[in-house]
Amino acid sequence: MNLSNYCTIAGLSILFLVGCLINLRENDIFKLKVVRKFQKLIYALIVQIVIDCLFAMLEGHNVETAALYLIKTIEFLLDAVLALLVFNIFYKRSSKDPEIAAMTKIHNAMIIDLVFIASILTISTFGWRVFTIDENNIYHRGPLMPVFLAALIVEIGLLVYGIFLNSQRNQSVMVGTLLSFTTLIIVGTVLRDLMPSTNYDFLCMSVSMPFLIIYYAQAKLRIDPLTKLLNRQVYQRALERIDYTTLVVMIDVNNFKEVNDTRGHRYGDYALRDIAHLICKAYGKYAYCYRIGGDEFCAILKPGAFEKLVEKTPQYDAYLVAANFTKRLDNLIRAKAQDANNHEPYLKYGISQGYGIFYAEDNSSDDIFAMSPDLTKRERKSLLEVIDLADSKMYEEKNLFRQNQTQTQAEVRPQEFSEA
């Protein structure tokens, strides 16, 4: 081992991490709690790098062998701890959202895997070893090293899957950035196995840290902070990129101004969060969901979703797809309003929706026209025209609601309501 090169790589790795700490200190986007989670992760990685360098400097010298075993065991254990610290950045333990259950299962699986890794490292001190240190205080891999590496890869796999699920739930999957982060972590793990006398794994882990920060920041910047749906800026960018046949649904909360004025803005925020949750529950599997104004929302089908839904209808009825799709949200709101435990005014008022179908100038649109005999080429409109059409239909429904609205006094709502 070239100790000079070893320490140089360690120094570069720490330099990357110090740069990340400076960035986090100047960061005014992340919550303080998130900044502290990132800092804890980086400090832990710096400690691991320092411990590794300490071992490299002491290896082969006249020191207590037990001390070398302890140093190396802590370093190996920190590998799994670091994965858990990364996961905790995306995992909210206090969340009451039932959809967080999958993340909780992954978190528990990572803890079990961490306990397993700690167990085999402990067992190593009594016999079969992950690593050994000979009479000359030289490190060697032991028979349990493949087991340790397999458990570590499982930990990393659970981490990446958890980040992916969290991002998918927030409609913020950025595959390229996530792949860059994942690749660096896996390459570092493989290098540790192939070249144990080098510390390129720490360099890979350190370089991956900016990708993780960028990934988290971009995910947060895409999300409306109140409703957790995609924000208007993302909506505007999406309109510039849509080149596929899709369904656009415009959504507006009925009588929201009245709810806001009579119940207060805190309750208005609660109502918007609840409506947004129902929108995501109704449409999130098939569509991107946006908050584009105060109480205005939009759902746009994902690429390929419209064609799949059309194929499932009798006689390939595109209009039936649109009509049935908008009923999803109406049914959810109606069911919640009829629940004896709910007395929320905004649920009684409901929402208004309007839709438009955008047919792209490609072969997929021609296929839909061929499948739907009632459609004609003359119905092709630009995306902006389709949005205007959906908007006008939504306002027609809203005006109809106002005309038919019963003038009953809204029930007094409970004093307690969630602010999550």
C-alpha positions in Angstrom: 0.0 0.0 0.0 1.3 3.5 -0.9 0.4 5.4 2.3 1.0 8.8 0.6 -1.5 8.1 -2.2 -3.9 6.5 0.3 -3.9 9.7 2.5 -4.2 11.9 -0.6 -7.4 10.2 -1.8 -8.7 10.4 1.8 -7.9 14.1 1.8 -9.7 14.7 -1.5 -12.7 12.8 -0.2 -12.9 14.9 2.9 -12.5 18.1 0.8 -15.6 17.1 -1.2 -17.5 16.5 2.0 -16.4 19.9 3.5 -17.7 21.6 0.4 -21.0 19.9 0.9 -21.1 21.1 4.5 -20.5 24.6 3.3 -23.3 24.3 0.8 -25.6 23.0 3.5 -24.7 25.9 5.8 -25.7 28.4 3.0 -28.8 26.4 2.1 -32.1 28.3 2.6 -34.3 25.7 0.8 -34.1 22.7 3.1 -35.7 22.7 6.5 -33.3 22.9 9.5 -34.2 19.3 10.4 -33.2 18.0 6.9 -29.9 20.1 7.0 -29.0 18.4 10.3 -29.7 14.9 8.8 -27.4 15.7 5.9 -24.8 17.0 8.3 -25.0 13.9 10.5 -24.5 11.8 7.4 -21.5 13.8 6.2 -19.9 13.8 9.7 -20.3 10.0 9.9 -18.6 9.6 6.6 -15.7 11.8 7.6 -15.3 9.8 10.8 -15.2 6.6 8.7 -12.6 8.0 6.4 -10.4 9.2 9.3 -10.8 5.8 11.0 -9.7 4.1 7.8 -6.6 6.3 7.4 -5.8 5.6 11.1 -5.9 1.9 10.4 -3.7 2.3 7.3 -1.1 4.2 9.3 -1.1 1.6 12.1 -1.2 -1.5 10.0 2.0 -3.5 10.1 3.3 -1.6 13.1 3.8 -2.7 16.7 0.4 -1.9 18.1 -2.2 -3.9 19.9 -3.9 -6.3 17.5 -7.2 -5.9 19.4 -7.2 -2.2 18.7 -6.8 -2.8 15.0 -9.7 -5.3 15.1 -11.9 -2.6 16.9 -11.0 0.1 14.4 -11.8 -2.0 11.4 -15.0 -3.4 12.9 -16.2 0.2 13.5 -15.3 1.2 9.9 -17.2 -1.8 8.4 -20.2 -1.2 10.7 -20.4 2.4 9.6 -21.0 1.3 6.0 -24.4 0.0 6.9 -25.1 2.9 9.3 -24.4 5.4 6.5 -27.0 3.7 4.3 -29.5 4.1 7.1 -28.6 7.7 7.6 -29.2 8.4 3.9 -32.6 6.7 4.1 -33.6 8.7 7.1 -33.3 11.9 5.1 -36.3 10.8 3.0 -38.2 9.0 5.8 -40.5 10.8 8.1 -41.2 8.8 11.2 -43.9 11.1 12.5 -46.0 11.1 9.3 -49.6 9.9 9.7 -50.0 9.3 6.0 -51.0 5.7 5.5 -49.0 5.7 2.2 -45.8 5.9 4.3 -46.3 2.3 5.3 -44.1 1.0 2.5 -41.3 3.3 3.6 -41.7 2.1 7.2 -41.3 -1.6 6.0 -38.1 -0.7 4.1 -36.8 1.2 7.2 -37.5 -1.8 9.4 -35.8 -4.2 6.9 -32.7 -1.9 6.8 -32.5 -2.0 10.6 -32.8 -5.8 10.6 -30.0 -6.0 8.0 -27.9 -3.6 10.1 -28.4 -5.9 13.1 -27.3 -8.9 11.0 -24.2 -7.1 9.8 -23.4 -6.1 13.4 -23.9 -9.8 14.4 -21.5 -11.2 11.9 -18.9 -8.6 12.8 -19.3 -9.6 16.4 -19.1 -13.3 15.6 -15.9 -12.6 13.8 -14.2 -11.9 17.1 -14.8 -15.5 18.2 -14.0 -17.6 15.2 -15.0 -17.3 11.6 -14.1 -13.8 10.5 -15.1 -11.1 8.0 -11.5 -10.1 8.2 -8.4 -11.2 10.0 -5.2 -9.5 11.2 -2.2 -11.7 11.3 0.7 -11.7 13.7 2.4 -8.9 11.8 -0.7 -6.8 12.1 -1.5 -7.1 8.4 -5.2 -7.0 7.3 -6.7 -10.0 5.3 -10.2 -10.7 4.1 -11.9 -13.6 6.0 -14.3 -16.3 4.9 -17.3 -14.2 6.0 -16.4 -11.3 3.7 -18.7 -12.4 0.9 -21.6 -12.6 3.4 -20.8 -9.1 4.7 -20.7 -7.7 1.2 -23.9 -9.4 0.3 -25.6 -7.9 3.4 -24.2 -4.5 2.5 -25.5 -4.7 -1.1 -28.9 -5.6 0.3 -28.7 -2.5 2.5 -27.8 -0.3 -0.4 -30.6 -1.9 -2.6 -33.2 -1.2 0.1 -31.9 2.4 0.3 -32.2 3.1 -3.4 -35.6 1.4 -3.5 -36.8 3.6 -0.6 -35.6 6.8 -2.3 -37.3 5.7 -5.5 -40.6 5.0 -3.7 -40.5 8.3 -1.9 -39.8 10.2 -5.1 -42.5 8.4 -7.0 -45.0 9.2 -4.3 -44.0 12.9 -4.6 -44.1 12.6 -8.5 -40.4 13.6 -8.5 -38.6 10.7 -10.0 -35.4 12.0 -11.6 -33.9 8.8 -12.9 -30.6 10.2 -14.2 -29.6 11.9 -10.9 -30.7 8.9 -8.9 -28.8 6.6 -11.2 -25.6 8.7 -10.8 -25.8 8.5 -7.0 -26.5 4.8 -7.1 -23.8 4.0 -9.6 -21.1 5.8 -7.5 -22.2 3.9 -4.3 -22.2 0.5 -6.1 -18.8 1.2 -7.8 -17.3 2.1 -4.5 -18.6 -1.1 -2.9 -17.2 -3.2 -5.7 -13.8 -1.4 -5.6 -13.6 -2.2 -1.9 -14.0 -5.9 -2.7 -11.6 -5.9 -5.7 -9.0 -3.6 -4.3 -9.0 -3.7 -0.5 -5.6 -2.0 -0.3 -7.1 1.2 -1.8 -9.7 3.7 -0.6 -11.4 4.6 -3.9 -14.7 3.6 -2.3 -14.5 6.6 0.0 -13.8 8.9 -3.0 -16.9 7.4 -4.7 -19.0 7.9 -1.7 -17.9 11.5 -1.2 -18.4 12.4 -4.9 -21.9 10.9 -4.6 -22.9 13.3 -1.8 -23.4 16.4 -4.1 -25.6 14.2 -6.3 -27.7 13.2 -3.3 -28.1 16.9 -2.3 -29.0 17.9 -5.8 -31.5 15.1 -6.0 -33.2 16.1 -2.8 -33.2 19.8 -3.7 -34.7 19.2 -7.1 -37.3 17.0 -5.7 -38.3 19.7 -3.2 -38.3 22.5 -5.7 -40.7 20.6 -7.9 -43.3 20.2 -5.1 -45.9 22.7 -3.9 -45.1 23.0 -0.2 -48.7 23.1 1.0 -50.4 20.3 -1.1 -47.3 18.2 -2.0 -48.5 18.1 -5.6 -46.3 19.3 -8.5 -46.1 23.1 -8.5 -47.1 25.6 -11.3 -43.5 26.0 -12.5 -43.3 22.3 -13.2 -46.7 22.5 -14.8 -45.5 25.2 -17.2 -42.4 23.2 -18.1 -44.6 20.1 -18.7 -46.8 22.0 -21.2 -43.7 22.8 -23.2 -42.7 19.1 -23.4 -45.9 17.3 -23.9 -45.8 15.7 -27.4 -48.0 12.6 -26.7 -51.7 12.0 -26.8 -53.2 12.7 -23.3 -56.2 13.8 -21.3 -56.1 17.1 -19.4 -58.4 17.6 -16.4 -58.8 21.0 -14.8 -60.1 21.0 -11.2 -61.5 23.8 -9.0 -62.8 23.7 -5.4 -66.4 24.9 -5.1 -67.1 27.8 -2.8 -63.5 27.9 -1.5 -63.5 31.6 -1.0 -66.5 31.2 1.3 -64.8 28.4 3.2 -61.7 30.5 3.5 -63.6 33.7 4.6 -65.8 31.9 7.2 -63.4 29.3 8.5 -60.1 31.1 8.3 -56.9 30.6 6.2 -55.6 27.8 8.4 -58.7 25.8 7.8 -58.5 26.7 4.1 -55.0 25.3 4.0 -56.2 22.1 5.6 -59.0 21.8 3.0 -56.6 22.3 0.1 -54.2 19.6 1.5 -57.1 17.2 1.9 -58.4 17.9 -1.6 -54.9 17.5 -3.0 -54.5 14.1 -1.3 -57.8 12.9 -2.8 -56.6 14.2 -6.3 -53.4 12.2 -6.0 -55.3 9.2 -4.7 -57.7 9.4 -7.6 -55.4 10.3 -10.5 -51.8 9.7 -9.3 -51.5 6.2 -10.7 -52.2 7.4 -14.2 -51.5 11.1 -14.2 -49.2 13.9 -13.1 -51.1 16.1 -10.6 -50.4 19.8 -10.2 -51.5 22.7 -8.1 -51.6 25.6 -10.6 -53.3 28.3 -8.5 -54.9 29.0 -5.1 -57.7 26.4 -5.3 -57.0 25.3 -8.9 -55.5 21.9 -9.8 -54.7 20.0 -13.0 -54.2 16.3 -13.8 -52.4 15.3 -17.1 -52.2 11.7 -18.0 -48.7 10.2 -18.2 -47.3 9.0 -21.6 -49.1 5.9 -22.8 -51.8 6.0 -20.1 -54.6 7.3 -22.4 -54.0 4.6 -25.0 -54.1 1.9 -22.4 -57.3 3.2 -20.9 -59.0 3.6 -24.3 -58.1 0.0 -25.2 -60.0 -1.2 -22.1 -63.3 0.4 -23.0 -66.0 -1.1 -25.2 -65.6 0.1 -28.8 -62.5 2.0 -27.8 -64.5 5.0 -26.6 -62.1 7.9 -25.8 -64.9 10.1 -24.4 -66.0 7.3 -22.1 -62.4 7.2 -20.8 -62.5 10.9 -20.1 -65.9 10.8 -18.4 -65.0 7.8 -16.2 -61.6 9.2 -15.3 -63.1 12.4 -13.9 -65.6 10.4 -11.9 -62.8 8.9 -9.8 -62.3 12.1 -7.8 -66.1 12.9 -7.6 -66.6 9.4 -6.1 -63.8 9.8 -3.5 -65.1 13.2 -2.4 -68.7 11.9 -2.2 -67.7 8.9 -0.2 -65.7 10.9 2.3 -68.6 13.5 2.6 -71.0 10.7 3.4 -68.8 9.3 6.1 -70.4 9.9 9.5 -67.1 11.1 10.9 -66.7 13.9 8.4 -68.5 17.2 8.7 -66.3 19.3 6.5 -68.0 22.1 4.6 -65.7 21.9 1.6 -66.6 18.2 1.1 -70.3 19.1 0.9 -69.5 21.7 -1.8 -67.3 19.4 -3.7 -65.3 20.3 -6.8 -65.9 21.2 -10.4 -64.0 19.5 -13.3 -63.5 19.9 -17.0 -61.5 17.9 -19.4 -60.0 18.1 -22.9 -58.2 15.5 -25.0 -55.0 16.4 -26.8 -54.2 14.3 -29.8 -50.5 14.4 -30.7 -49.3 14.5 -34.3 -47.9 11.0 -34.3 -48.8 7.4 -35.0 -50.3 6.8 -31.6 -53.0 9.5 -32.2 -53.8 7.9 -35.6 -54.3 4.5 -33.8 -56.8 6.1 -31.4 -58.6 7.7 -34.3 -58.7 4.3 -36.0 -60.0 2.6 -32.8 -62.6 5.3 -32.2 -64.8 5.6 -35.4 -66.7 8.7 -34.0 -63.5 10.8 -33.9 -62.4 12.9 -36.8 -59.2 14.6 -37.8 -61.0 17.9 -37.5 -61.0 17.5 -33.7 -57.3 18.0 -33.4 -56.4 21.0 -31.3 -53.3 22.6 -29.9 -52.4 21.8 -26.3 -53.3 25.3 -25.2 -56.7 25.1 -27.0 -57.3 21.8 -25.2 -56.5 23.4 -21.8 -58.8 26.3 -22.6 -61.5 23.8 -23.5 -61.0 21.9 -20.2 -61.0 25.2 -18.3 -64.3 26.4 -19.9 -66.0 23.0 -19.2 -64.8 23.3 -15.6 -66.3 26.8 -15.3 -69.6 25.6 -16.9 -69.8 22.9 -14.2 -69.0 25.5 -11.5 -71.7 27.9 -12.7 -74.2 25.0 -12.8 -73.2 24.2 -9.2 -73.9 27.8 -8.1 -77.3 27.8 -9.8 -78.4 24.6 -8.1 -76.6 25.1 -4.7 -78.9 24.7 -1.7 -78.7 27.6 0.8 -78.3 25.4 3.9 -76.2 26.4 6.8 -72.9 24.5 6.8 -72.4 22.3 9.8 -70.0 23.4 12.5 -66.8 21.6 12.0 -64.8 20.0 14.9 -62.3 22.2 16.6 -59.4 19.8 16.0 -58.1 19.2 12.5 -54.8 17.8 11.2 -52.1 20.2 10.0 -49.9 17.5 8.5 
